[in-house]
């Protein structure tokens, strides 16, 4: 009978020690796994926000570039270096136009054009961000009225 009592006491003691909670090592491993997981999640969330802001700028800047090019070709903007902003409708967006002469000394046809060819560089910048969008295109100078 004493053998049976010893076995019972040993099993009861084993259950008491095993059910008291987690060991320090288990807690430290769980915290390390949680820290690594949260670091990865926050990093990907930050990158996602940055890419979303860049995508918004690229989309908006393309439309604003097309608008300014149409204004320049339609004669609504003066044909010289200029810069400005888009007003309250597009806060933070600025534009800059640079116009340069183009020399085609090698080509007789282009050198003899009635109206000189100009290179127009149009740049859109968004606030103090590193984002900018620029396009170069060529057009003939308009007749002055």
N, C-alpha and C positions, 0 to 999 in steps of 0.2 A: 504494500500500500504506500509506503514511503516513496517508492520509486515513481509511482503514479503522481504523487503530490509534487515531486521534484520536476517532473516533466510539465505539469500544469503551471507551476510557478515560472519555469523557464520560458514557456510560451507566452505567458501573461507579461513577463518582463520584456520580452522581445517586442510584443505589441505596443507596450507603453513607450519604449524608446523609438520605435518606428513611426508612431503616430503623433509625436510631439510637434513636428513642423519640418521646415526645410533647413538644410545645413547651410552654413555660411558660403561654402563653395557653390552650391546650387543657386543661391541668391545672387552672388557675384556674376555667375555665368548668365543668368537671366537678365541682369542689368546691362551687361556688355552687349548681349544680342539686341536688346531694346535700343541701346545707344547707337549701335551701328545701323540698325533699321531706320531710326528717326533721322540720322544724319543723311542717309541716302534719300529718304523721302523729301526732306527739306531742300536738299540740293537740287533734286529734279524739279521741285515746285518753283524754285528760284529761276532755274533755267527756262522753265515753261513760261513764266511771266516775262522774262527778257525776250524770248522768241516771239511772244504775242505782241509785245510793244514794237519790235522790229518789223513784224509783218504788217501791223497797222500803219506804221510810217511808210513802208514801201508801197502799200496800196494807195494811201492818200497822196503821197508825193508824186506818184505816176499821174494821177488825175490832175493835180495842180500844175505839173509840168505841161501837160497837154493844154490846159486852160491858158497858161502864159504864152505857149507857142502859137495858139490860135489868135490871141490878142495881138501878138507881134506881127503875124502874117496878115491880119486884117487891118493893121494900121492903127490899132487902138493904143499901142505903146509906141513911144518914140524910139527911133532906131539909133540908140547910143547906150553906152554902159550905164546901168541903173540898178537899183536895188530897192526893196521894200518888203512889206508884210502883206498878209492876206486878210487883215482886219479881224473883226470880232467873230466872223464865221469860222475861221481856222486859227485859233489862238496859238501862238508859239511858232507857227510856220513862217519862214522868211524866204524870199527869192532874190536871186542876183543874176543879172544878164551882163555878159562880157562879149563885146563885138570886136572882131579883129579882121584886118584885111587878109586876103588870100592871094598869094602870088603863084601864078602858073607860068613861069618863064619858058618851060619846055614845050608847052602846048600853044600853038599859034591861035587856034580857035578860041580857047579860053582867055588868052591874053587880049584878044580883040573884041571881047564882049562889050556891048554898049553900056550896061550897068555892071559895076564891079561886083564880084562874088565876095560875100562876107561869111566868116565862120562865127556862129552864134553859140556861146556856151551858156546854158541855163542851169542854175543850181538851186536846189531846194534844201533848206536846213530846218531842223526841228529843234527849237530852243537851244539849250546848252548840251543836248545829247550828242553822241558821236555820230548820229545818223545823218547822212546827206545823200542826195540823189542828184546826179548831173547828167546832162545830155549835150552833145555837140552836134550841130547840124549846119548845113550850108544853105544860104539863100541870097538872092540878088537884092541889092539895095533898092529901096523904093524911090520913086521920083519925088522930089520935094515940090510941095504945092506953093 
